[in-house]
């Protein structure tokens, strides 16, 4: 073999060795969302300059037994809102929430009450959200209120205090479970309400939703509902146990919450004190959903 041939062979071997190293390096690089088999990383990644529009709905039926008579109250609402990323620093997003639409109604033996939500439409507030979906600050929503007629003004803050599902903050595979806790509060002139939830989430599998590859998460939750208020001369105190389940979808390649559907129930009592003492058994069933309507 000539000297030239030996040099060419060595050069070829060297180039092949470099190519192997480059290929190995490329293979070692993993997408930021990890791997569905070895460990999926779920993080919120709101796009810059492209607001996400969502539609949320809720319905509940409450049944109370007063002096042998059953009284039912049915209520529901639909809210449309947009989420726009303003900034992201130290693992926390500042999001601008815009109220696009809203309707709230209550049907009771006294008739139908339709809330006046006109003053809410177009209002904006900032929300601080962690990389893993914990609502850190929604105080700007407390000053945005709609009119419930005889019930007085209500803040929209309760709609957003536990809006985004909490992510695990670690790589997970199918079957892995994590827990989260949420608190929702409501306070107006005559009433206070405190809801606490403890949820257990499980990565159940994968599904294509709205054209996006999504992680499908099944959630079961328990909690308590505590309230106090006044109706005329009577002080009312309520307490109930809550239980329910969710199924929600997260587009792990994009870092976007896509859809959630929830159903549950609450059972408890309302105690009244004042001119007379009363104890009212109460049950409540509810259904809620939130869904991305634009990508």
VOGU-3710 file (C-alpha; in Angstrom, 3 decimals, decimal comma):
1> xxxxxxxxxx> 0,000/0,000/0,000  1,381/3,438/-0,920  1,999/6,192/1,626  -0,827/8,173/0,048  -3,209/5,251/0,442  -2,242/4,799/4,090  -2,845/8,512/4,787  -6,201/8,377/3,032  -7,217/5,325/5,077  -6,191/7,024/8,313
11> xxxxxxxxxx> -8,028/10,200/7,349  -11,138/8,193/6,519  -10,972/6,366/9,861  -10,544/9,670/11,685  -13,540/11,184/9,884  -15,643/8,118/10,656  -14,635/8,325/14,327  -15,628/12,006/14,487  -18,913/11,215/12,757  -19,667/8,481/15,313
21> xxxxxxxxxx> -18,954/10,914/18,173  -21,208/13,554/16,616  -24,020/11,069/16,096  -23,659/9,825/19,660  -23,774/13,400/20,911  -26,915/14,144/18,914  -28,556/10,952/20,170  -27,712/11,911/23,755  -29,552/15,216/23,459  -33,142/14,846/24,605
31> xxxxxxxxxx> -36,076/17,152/23,994  -36,866/19,474/26,880  -40,021/17,466/27,595  -37,957/14,338/28,177  -39,165/10,971/26,952  -42,545/9,276/27,285  -40,855/5,962/28,097  -37,972/7,040/30,343  -39,468/10,107/31,963  -41,781/12,892/30,792
41> xxxxxxxxxx> -41,156/16,467/31,933  -44,306/18,574/32,226  -43,826/22,357/32,364  -45,973/25,310/31,397  -44,549/27,150/28,380  -46,859/29,985/27,385  -46,100/31,298/23,878  -44,938/34,881/23,489  -47,259/37,160/21,535  -49,926/34,488/20,985
51> xxxxxxxxxx> -52,728/34,639/23,607  -54,469/31,381/24,459  -58,262/31,533/24,600  -60,220/29,273/26,939  -63,886/28,557/27,618  -64,894/27,458/31,125  -68,307/26,274/32,271  -69,772/25,103/35,557  -73,106/23,740/36,685  -74,275/22,723/40,125
61> xxxxxxxxxx> -77,437/21,540/41,784  -77,941/22,043/45,509  -80,675/20,315/47,474  -81,682/21,321/51,021  -84,257/19,862/53,372  -85,999/22,539/55,470  -88,728/21,418/57,878  -89,468/18,375/55,745  -89,578/20,341/52,505  -86,937/19,838/49,802
71> xxxxxxxxxx> -85,662/22,991/48,145  -83,493/22,832/45,037  -81,215/25,473/43,598  -79,640/25,141/40,156  -76,839/27,449/39,073  -74,454/27,660/36,171  -72,092/29,895/34,303  -69,909/30,184/31,234  -66,725/32,241/31,095  -64,471/33,028/28,146
81> xxxxxxxxxx> -61,007/34,412/28,851  -57,634/34,865/27,168  -54,190/34,237/28,653  -51,289/36,349/27,405  -47,697/35,876/28,536  -46,161/39,167/29,724  -42,882/37,962/31,235  -41,097/35,001/32,780  -38,488/35,368/35,532  -36,995/32,886/37,990
91> xxxxxxxxxx> -39,474/30,153/37,094  -42,549/32,378/37,458  -44,814/33,656/34,700  -46,626/36,963/34,756  -49,776/36,378/32,735  -52,364/38,914/31,640  -55,892/37,514/31,859  -58,567/39,206/29,752  -62,262/38,579/30,375  -63,827/37,949/26,964
101> xxxxxxxxxx> -67,321/36,853/28,010  -69,266/35,786/31,084  -72,755/34,689/32,078  -74,071/33,482/35,453  -77,596/32,373/36,376  -79,339/30,868/39,406  -82,719/29,103/39,433  -84,454/28,734/42,801  -88,026/28,544/44,121  -87,957/32,371/44,146
111> xxxxxxxxxx> -87,382/32,421/40,381  -84,497/32,959/38,016  -81,639/35,331/38,799  -79,441/36,457/35,903  -76,220/38,170/36,971  -75,239/41,484/35,405  -71,754/40,735/34,064  -71,503/43,540/31,499  -68,992/45,513/33,587  -66,643/42,501/33,644
121> xxxxxxxxxx> -66,239/42,079/29,878  -62,911/43,418/28,619  -61,403/43,796/32,096  -57,823/42,577/32,622  -55,708/41,496/35,558  -52,276/39,962/36,096  -51,722/36,455/37,439  -48,426/35,059/38,715  -48,062/31,357/37,914  -45,206/28,983/38,666
131> xxxxxxxxxx> -43,570/26,795/36,020  -45,560/23,860/37,446  -48,966/25,539/37,596  -49,275/26,937/41,119  -51,286/30,164/41,193  -49,057/32,446/43,271  -50,964/35,719/42,938  -54,420/36,469/41,522  -55,096/39,481/43,762  -55,760/41,677/40,741
141> xxxxxxxxxx> -58,944/39,700/40,083  -60,517/40,548/43,432  -61,470/44,053/42,304  -63,255/42,826/39,161  -66,856/42,178/40,193  -70,236/41,417/38,715  -73,679/42,112/40,180  -75,771/39,256/41,564  -78,764/41,470/42,313  -80,153/40,779/45,827
151> xxxxxxxxxx> -77,034/38,673/46,536  -74,765/41,668/45,993  -71,479/41,946/44,075  -69,255/38,908/43,460  -65,590/38,863/42,513  -64,300/36,826/39,571  -61,269/35,758/41,676  -62,830/32,419/42,624  -62,792/31,460/38,933  -58,996/31,720/38,769
161> xxxxxxxxxx> -57,549/30,753/42,164  -57,194/27,093/41,127  -57,449/27,405/37,346  -54,349/25,592/36,076  -53,689/21,963/37,079  -50,558/21,419/39,164  -47,719/19,508/37,507  -45,366/17,104/39,344  -42,121/19,063/39,060  -40,169/15,868/38,261
171> xxxxxxxxxx> -39,939/13,400/35,359  -42,775/10,870/35,320  -43,832/7,785/33,397  -47,254/6,192/32,912  -48,673/5,130/36,264  -46,719/7,679/38,325  -48,699/9,714/40,874  -48,247/13,105/42,549  -50,335/15,203/44,931  -51,304/18,864/45,127
181> xxxxxxxxxx> -53,311/21,181/47,375  -55,487/24,152/46,458  -57,458/26,762/48,351  -60,293/28,899/47,005  -61,753/31,780/49,005  -64,680/34,100/48,447  -65,700/37,027/50,615  -68,306/39,730/50,200  -70,312/41,984/52,490  -72,453/39,230/54,034
191> xxxxxxxxxx> -70,785/35,919/53,245  -67,463/34,104/53,422  -66,564/30,810/51,791  -63,426/28,676/52,075  -62,796/25,637/49,867  -59,771/23,376/50,372  -58,805/20,499/48,083  -56,225/17,726/48,158  -55,751/16,015/44,801  -54,001/12,844/43,678
201> xxxxxxxxxx> -52,939/12,914/40,014  -51,872/9,919/37,895  -50,356/9,936/34,414  -52,862/7,612/32,764  -51,571/7,579/29,196  -51,456/9,682/26,031  -54,086/11,000/23,656  -54,322/13,428/20,751  -56,602/16,345/21,645  -57,192/19,362/19,386
211> xxxxxxxxxx> -54,437/18,066/17,122  -51,820/18,020/19,889  -50,051/15,115/21,568  -51,231/15,235/25,165  -50,547/13,550/28,464  -53,838/12,255/29,895  -54,033/12,714/33,656  -56,668/11,218/35,960  -57,258/13,023/39,246  -59,250/12,185/42,359
221> xxxxxxxxxx> -59,753/14,818/45,033  -61,268/15,357/48,445  -61,827/18,556/50,336  -63,945/20,668/52,623  -66,299/23,584/52,157  -66,772/26,003/55,037  -68,895/29,101/54,918  -70,627/31,657/57,060  -73,046/34,415/56,305  -76,210/36,196/57,255
231> xxxxxxxxxx> -79,734/36,109/55,901  -81,907/38,694/57,612  -81,565/38,267/61,388  -80,180/34,743/61,079  -76,497/33,730/61,189  -75,722/30,810/58,881  -72,729/28,478/59,128  -72,163/25,720/56,567  -69,707/22,833/56,416  -69,476/20,041/53,859
241> xxxxxxxxxx> -67,151/17,291/52,651  -66,243/17,342/48,953  -65,136/14,529/46,677  -64,743/14,208/42,931  -62,589/13,363/39,959  -61,007/15,076/36,941  -59,630/14,056/33,600  -57,308/16,600/32,055  -54,966/16,894/29,102  -51,605/18,640/28,830
251> xxxxxxxxxx> -49,786/19,141/25,500  -46,342/18,143/26,747  -44,428/19,149/23,587  -45,879/22,666/23,690  -46,262/23,068/27,444  -49,946/24,010/27,137  -52,950/23,079/29,277  -55,572/21,890/26,779  -58,665/20,558/28,528  -60,166/19,532/31,862
261> xxxxxxxxxx> -63,495/18,007/32,856  -64,525/17,522/36,477  -67,477/16,143/38,374  -68,062/15,795/42,087  -70,351/16,157/45,053  -70,555/17,708/48,505  -72,558/16,671/51,554  -72,933/18,634/54,747  -75,141/20,787/56,924  -76,118/24,428/57,252
271> xxxxxxxxxx> -76,694/25,599/60,818  -78,764/28,695/61,481  -78,836/30,670/64,721  -80,823/33,729/65,725  -84,507/33,995/66,529  -84,619/30,226/66,089  -82,092/27,398/65,718  -82,232/25,261/62,574  -80,130/22,511/61,017  -80,429/22,024/57,267
281> xxxxxxxxxx> -78,983/18,931/55,546  -77,464/19,901/52,216  -76,155/18,013/49,174  -74,549/19,448/46,074  -73,515/17,911/42,757  -71,420/19,780/40,231  -69,800/19,542/36,819  -67,046/21,831/35,530  -64,953/22,052/32,384  -62,212/24,224/30,902
291> xxxxx> -61,085/23,909/27,291  -58,619/25,599/24,974  -60,537/27,094/22,049  -57,623/28,500/20,027  -54,038/27,331/19,603
//
